[in-house]
Amino acid sequence: MSELKELIAKAKQKKVKAMEELFNQFKPLLKSRANKYSGYGLEYDDLFQQASLIFILSVYDYQEQPPVTFAGYIKKRLEWGLWIYVRKYLKEQIEISYGLKGEKD
């Protein structure tokens, strides 16, 4: 079994050290994705925190299914998760700018 597969297996068993090591290996990817989406008006720190949460949840959800690699799976989950997060933020901004949010009868 490869080192990455062992780390994933241990992280899924809620071994903190394994999750930390796995997280640190993928931290540059998380930073780059957070930076990419920060151009939509969201704070980088908020996006990085969201990316971190998506990463941790993705580790628990990951099922090895060739030809999809763990890295490919994580990239796709980050893209979708952050895009949904940004869309929700943009929708709220539009509602606020049009005065649709917070109106009471």
N, CA, C and O of each residue as an XYZ file, in Angstrom:
420
protein
N       0.844     -1.174      0.000
C       0.000      0.000      0.000
C       0.898      1.249      0.000
O       1.885      1.323      0.731
N       0.535      2.205     -0.821
C       1.345      3.417     -0.917
C       1.177      4.284      0.335
O       0.235      4.112      1.108
N       2.101      5.204      0.512
C       2.067      6.085      1.674
C       0.799      6.936      1.700
O       0.205      7.143      2.758
N       0.384      7.430      0.522
C      -0.823      8.252      0.439
C      -2.050      7.442      0.833
O      -2.900      7.922      1.582
N      -2.142      6.218      0.332
C      -3.289      5.373      0.671
C      -3.338      5.076      2.163
O      -4.413      5.033      2.761
N      -2.182      4.875      2.753
C      -2.126      4.628      4.198
C      -2.584      5.857      4.975
O      -3.326      5.744      5.951
N      -2.139      7.024      4.538
C      -2.562      8.269      5.195
C      -4.069      8.460      5.095
O      -4.718      8.843      6.068
N      -4.618      8.195      3.929
C      -6.063      8.336      3.726
C      -6.812      7.379      4.641
O      -7.784      7.766      5.289
N      -6.362      6.134      4.694
C      -7.013      5.131      5.539
C      -6.966      5.531      7.009
O      -7.962      5.410      7.722
N      -5.824      6.002      7.456
C      -5.692      6.428      8.855
C      -6.539      7.663      9.136
O      -7.162      7.768     10.193
N      -6.561      8.595      8.189
C      -7.368      9.812      8.364
C      -8.848      9.466      8.450
O      -9.585     10.074      9.227
N      -9.284      8.499      7.663
C     -10.685      8.064      7.713
C     -11.021      7.428      9.054
O     -12.182      7.409      9.463
N     -10.014      6.910      9.732
C     -10.205      6.327     11.064
C     -10.097      7.392     12.152
O     -10.004      7.082     13.340
N     -10.111      8.639     11.727
C     -10.065      9.805     12.615
C      -8.754      9.924     13.386
O      -8.737     10.380     14.529
N      -7.670      9.516     12.761
C      -6.334      9.714     13.329
C      -5.911     11.146     12.998
O      -5.713     11.486     11.831
N      -5.778     11.966     14.010
C      -5.518     13.399     13.827
C      -4.190     13.652     13.124
O      -4.111     14.500     12.236
N      -3.159     12.931     13.510
C      -1.834     13.126     12.892
C      -1.881     12.840     11.396
O      -1.289     13.572     10.603
N      -2.578     11.782     11.011
C      -2.681     11.426      9.595
C      -3.439     12.495      8.818
O      -3.033     12.868      7.718
N      -4.540     12.989      9.386
C      -5.320     14.030      8.716
C      -4.485     15.301      8.591
O      -4.532     15.982      7.567
N      -3.731     15.615      9.626
C      -2.876     16.809      9.607
C      -1.807     16.696      8.519
O      -1.561     17.652      7.783
N      -1.181     15.537      8.423
C      -0.149     15.337      7.406
C      -0.745     15.395      6.003
O      -0.160     15.993      5.099
N      -1.894     14.781      5.826
C      -2.582     14.808      4.534
C      -2.980     16.235      4.175
O      -2.818     16.669      3.034
N      -3.500     16.952      5.156
C      -3.897     18.344      4.952
C      -2.697     19.187      4.521
O      -2.799     19.991      3.594
N      -1.561     18.999      5.197
C      -0.369     19.773      4.869
C       0.153     19.467      3.467
O       0.712     20.345      2.811
N      -0.023     18.239      3.008
C       0.384     17.890      1.645
C      -0.464     18.617      0.607
O       0.032     18.986     -0.457
N      -1.742     18.821      0.917
C      -2.662     19.434     -0.044
C      -2.923     20.915      0.236
O      -3.734     21.541     -0.446
N      -2.248     21.469      1.223
C      -2.439     22.877      1.575
C      -2.157     23.837      0.417
O      -2.903     24.801      0.246
N      -1.106     23.612     -0.387
C      -0.910     24.518     -1.530
C      -2.098     24.520     -2.509
O      -2.434     25.560     -3.076
N      -2.717     23.374     -2.700
C      -3.899     23.296     -3.569
C      -5.053     24.084     -2.955
O      -5.742     24.824     -3.657
N      -5.263     23.930     -1.665
C      -6.338     24.657     -0.985
C      -6.113     26.162     -1.087
O      -7.050     26.922     -1.334
N      -4.866     26.586     -0.894
C      -4.543     28.012     -0.990
C      -4.784     28.547     -2.395
O      -5.326     29.640     -2.563
N      -4.383     27.779     -3.406
C      -4.545     28.260     -4.784
C      -6.020     28.355     -5.161
O      -6.418     29.286     -5.861
N      -6.834     27.407     -4.708
C      -8.273     27.456     -5.011
C      -8.939     28.606     -4.267
O      -9.806     29.282     -4.821
N      -8.545     28.834     -3.024
C      -9.105     29.959     -2.267
C      -8.719     31.280     -2.927
O      -9.533     32.199     -3.008
N      -7.483     31.373     -3.395
C      -7.022     32.576     -4.077
C      -7.791     32.797     -5.381
O      -8.144     33.927     -5.719
N      -8.041     31.723     -6.097
C      -8.772     31.810     -7.368
C     -10.164     32.416     -7.160
O     -10.581     33.284     -7.927
N     -10.869     31.970     -6.146
C     -12.238     32.424     -5.935
C     -12.325     33.717     -5.130
O     -13.410     34.286     -5.014
N     -11.223     34.192     -4.577
C     -11.266     35.446     -3.823
C     -11.527     36.638     -4.743
O     -11.875     37.720     -4.270
N     -11.364     36.450     -6.037
C     -11.636     37.506     -6.999
C     -13.116     37.837     -7.130
O     -13.472     38.823     -7.776
N     -13.982     37.030     -6.528
C     -15.422     37.268     -6.607
C     -15.933     38.146     -5.467
O     -17.136     38.369     -5.337
N     -15.011     38.641     -4.643
C     -15.414     39.548     -3.588
C     -15.441     38.948     -2.200
O     -15.744     39.649     -1.235
N     -15.137     37.684     -2.076
C     -15.089     37.038     -0.770
C     -13.694     37.156     -0.179
O     -12.712     37.278     -0.911
N     -13.607     37.122      1.119
C     -12.319     37.180      1.809
C     -11.552     35.879      1.590
O     -12.127     34.790      1.624
N     -10.254     36.009      1.365
C      -9.392     34.837      1.162
C      -9.464     33.885      2.348
O      -9.551     32.671      2.164
N      -9.427     34.430      3.571
C      -9.451     33.585      4.769
C     -10.737     32.767      4.864
O     -10.705     31.600      5.253
N     -11.861     33.376      4.512
C     -13.138     32.651      4.530
C     -13.124     31.521      3.509
O     -13.586     30.413      3.783
N     -12.591     31.813      2.337
C     -12.521     30.795      1.290
C     -11.562     29.672      1.657
O     -11.840     28.506      1.378
N     -10.438     30.008      2.280
C      -9.496     28.977      2.696
C     -10.121     28.091      3.769
O      -9.942     26.873      3.761
N     -10.848     28.704      4.682
C     -11.524     27.927      5.720
C     -12.566     27.001      5.099
O     -12.678     25.842      5.498
N     -13.317     27.492      4.142
C     -14.318     26.668      3.455
C     -13.628     25.540      2.688
O     -14.099     24.403      2.712
N     -12.522     25.838      2.009
C     -11.764     24.824      1.280
C     -11.243     23.755      2.234
O     -11.238     22.570      1.899
N     -10.810     24.168      3.409
C     -10.318     23.214      4.407
C     -11.421     22.281      4.864
O     -11.208     21.077      5.009
N     -12.589     22.833      5.088
C     -13.736     22.019      5.492
C     -14.123     21.036      4.390
O     -14.387     19.864      4.659
N     -14.154     21.515      3.165
C     -14.464     20.647      2.022
C     -13.433     19.531      1.920
O     -13.785     18.378      1.673
N     -12.174     19.866      2.108
C     -11.109     18.867      2.041
C     -11.318     17.770      3.077
O     -11.261     16.585      2.747
N     -11.558     18.156      4.327
C     -11.722     17.171      5.399
C     -12.924     16.274      5.134
O     -12.833     15.056      5.289
N     -14.040     16.858      4.739
C     -15.222     16.058      4.430
C     -14.982     15.148      3.234
O     -15.487     14.026      3.189
N     -14.213     15.632      2.270
C     -13.910     14.833      1.081
C     -13.047     13.629      1.417
O     -13.202     12.565      0.817
N     -12.150     13.786      2.359
C     -11.318     12.660      2.783
C     -12.206     11.552      3.324
O     -12.014     10.381      2.996
N     -13.179     11.919      4.152
C     -14.076     10.918      4.723
C     -14.967     10.271      3.665
O     -15.313      9.096      3.782
N     -15.338     11.027      2.639
C     -16.222     10.508      1.583
C     -15.495      9.719      0.502
O     -16.122      8.975     -0.251
N     -14.190      9.875      0.421
C     -13.425      9.301     -0.689
C     -13.523      7.775     -0.737
O     -13.321      7.085      0.262
N     -13.839      7.279     -1.921
C     -13.834      5.851     -2.215
C     -12.940      5.655     -3.429
O     -13.165      6.270     -4.471
N     -11.941      4.813     -3.304
C     -11.020      4.608     -4.418
C     -11.746      3.946     -5.576
O     -12.289      2.849     -5.445
N     -11.748      4.636     -6.718
C     -12.381      4.126     -7.930
C     -11.524      4.508     -9.123
O     -11.682      5.589     -9.690
N     -10.612      3.613     -9.503
C      -9.772      3.933    -10.676
C     -10.636      4.241    -11.882
O     -11.694      3.627    -12.019
N     -10.264      5.132    -12.746
C      -8.985      5.815    -12.869
C      -8.901      7.125    -12.102
O      -7.938      7.869    -12.291
N      -9.866      7.441    -11.245
C      -9.857      8.702    -10.507
C      -8.891      8.600     -9.334
O      -9.015      7.722     -8.480
N      -7.933      9.509     -9.311
C      -6.966      9.536     -8.218
C      -7.520     10.365     -7.061
O      -8.492     11.103     -7.219
N      -6.898     10.235     -5.916
C      -7.314     11.022     -4.758
C      -7.160     12.510     -5.050
O      -8.048     13.303     -4.737
N      -6.037     12.886     -5.647
C      -5.789     14.298     -5.965
C      -6.842     14.833     -6.937
O      -7.331     15.950     -6.768
N      -7.187     14.052     -7.939
C      -8.212     14.459     -8.896
C      -9.570     14.616     -8.237
O     -10.318     15.546     -8.538
N      -9.879     13.697     -7.337
C     -11.137     13.750     -6.598
C     -11.195     15.015     -5.732
O     -12.206     15.716     -5.708
N     -10.111     15.289     -5.033
C     -10.062     16.471     -4.165
C     -10.197     17.749     -4.991
O     -10.922     18.665     -4.603
N      -9.509     17.814     -6.117
C      -9.598     19.005     -6.979
C     -11.031     19.255     -7.410
O     -11.518     20.384     -7.353
N     -11.707     18.194     -7.844
C     -13.087     18.333     -8.316
C     -14.015     18.754     -7.178
O     -14.870     19.621     -7.360
N     -13.849     18.144     -6.009
C     -14.698     18.502     -4.863
C     -14.466     19.949     -4.441
O     -15.413     20.655     -4.095
N     -13.209     20.391     -4.469
C     -12.917     21.778     -4.117
C     -13.539     22.745     -5.111
O     -14.131     23.751     -4.722
N     -13.402     22.438     -6.388
C     -13.972     23.315     -7.417
C     -15.480     23.461     -7.232
O     -16.009     24.572     -7.215
N     -16.164     22.327     -7.095
C     -17.629     22.365     -6.948
C     -18.026     23.028     -5.636
O     -18.911     23.884     -5.611
N     -17.373     22.635     -4.549
C     -17.731     23.172     -3.245
C     -17.522     24.673     -3.142
O     -18.381     25.390     -2.629
N     -16.394     25.145     -3.625
C     -16.125     26.580     -3.564
C     -17.008     27.364     -4.532
O     -17.432     28.478     -4.225
N     -17.280     26.792     -5.685
C     -18.154     27.482     -6.641
C     -19.557     27.633     -6.059
O     -20.171     28.691     -6.197
N     -20.068     26.594     -5.414
C     -21.387     26.672     -4.784
C     -21.374     27.716     -3.667
O     -22.323     28.486     -3.519
N     -20.310     27.736     -2.893
C     -20.163     28.714     -1.815
C     -20.169     30.140     -2.377
O     -20.842     31.015     -1.832
N     -19.436     30.373     -3.446
C     -19.371     31.695     -4.076
C     -20.726     32.072     -4.668
O     -21.168     33.213     -4.531
N     -21.383     31.122     -5.323
C     -22.700     31.408     -5.913
C     -23.698     31.818     -4.844
O     -24.492     32.738     -5.046
N     -23.658     31.136     -3.708
C     -24.558     31.488     -2.609
C     -24.266     32.910     -2.134
O     -25.189     33.687     -1.889
N     -22.999     33.245     -2.005
C     -22.603     34.593     -1.594
C     -23.079     35.635     -2.618
O     -23.643     36.662     -2.240
N     -22.854     35.370     -3.907
C     -23.250     36.316     -4.946
C     -24.762     36.505     -4.985
O     -25.249     37.615     -5.199
N     -25.501     35.419     -4.778
C     -26.961     35.502     -4.763
C     -27.420     36.398     -3.618
O     -28.323     37.216     -3.792
N     -26.803     36.247     -2.452
C     -27.148     37.089     -1.315
C     -26.832     38.555     -1.608
O     -27.603     39.439     -1.235
N     -25.711     38.817     -2.271
C     -25.337     40.198     -2.594
C     -26.344     40.819     -3.557
O     -26.688     41.995     -3.429
N     -26.813     40.035     -4.514
C     -27.805     40.536     -5.469
C     -29.116     40.832     -4.755
O     -29.737     41.867     -4.994
N     -29.536     39.923     -3.880
C     -30.775     40.145     -3.140
C     -30.686     41.389     -2.273
O     -31.645     42.155     -2.175
N     -29.538     41.590     -1.646
C     -29.360     42.764     -0.793
C     -29.382     44.034     -1.639
O     -30.007     45.024     -1.258
N     -28.699     44.007     -2.792
C     -28.638     45.216     -3.620
C     -29.992     45.579     -4.216
O     -30.248     46.752     -4.488
N     -30.858     44.599     -4.423
C     -32.190     44.878     -4.953
C     -33.212     45.078     -3.841
O     -34.386     45.334     -4.110
N     -32.773     44.963     -2.612
C     -33.686     45.171     -1.500
C     -34.653     44.029     -1.291
O     -35.714     44.224     -0.700
N     -34.314     42.841     -1.761
C     -35.235     41.713     -1.637
C     -35.072     40.967     -0.322
O     -35.961     40.213      0.073
N     -33.978     41.159      0.344
C     -33.723     40.425      1.573
C     -34.028     41.315      2.770
O     -33.683     42.496      2.792
N     -34.664     40.740      3.734
C     -34.928     41.463      4.964
C     -36.217     42.277      4.967
O     -36.495     42.983      5.937
N     -37.004     42.193      3.908
C     -38.275     42.922      3.882
C     -39.287     42.207      4.746
O     -39.371     40.979      4.742
N     -40.060     42.989      5.491
C     -41.113     42.423      6.333
C     -42.410     43.105      5.987
O     -42.451     44.304      5.713
N     -43.479     42.314      6.004
C     -44.814     42.873      5.682
C     -45.425     43.564      6.867
O     -46.536     44.086      6.773
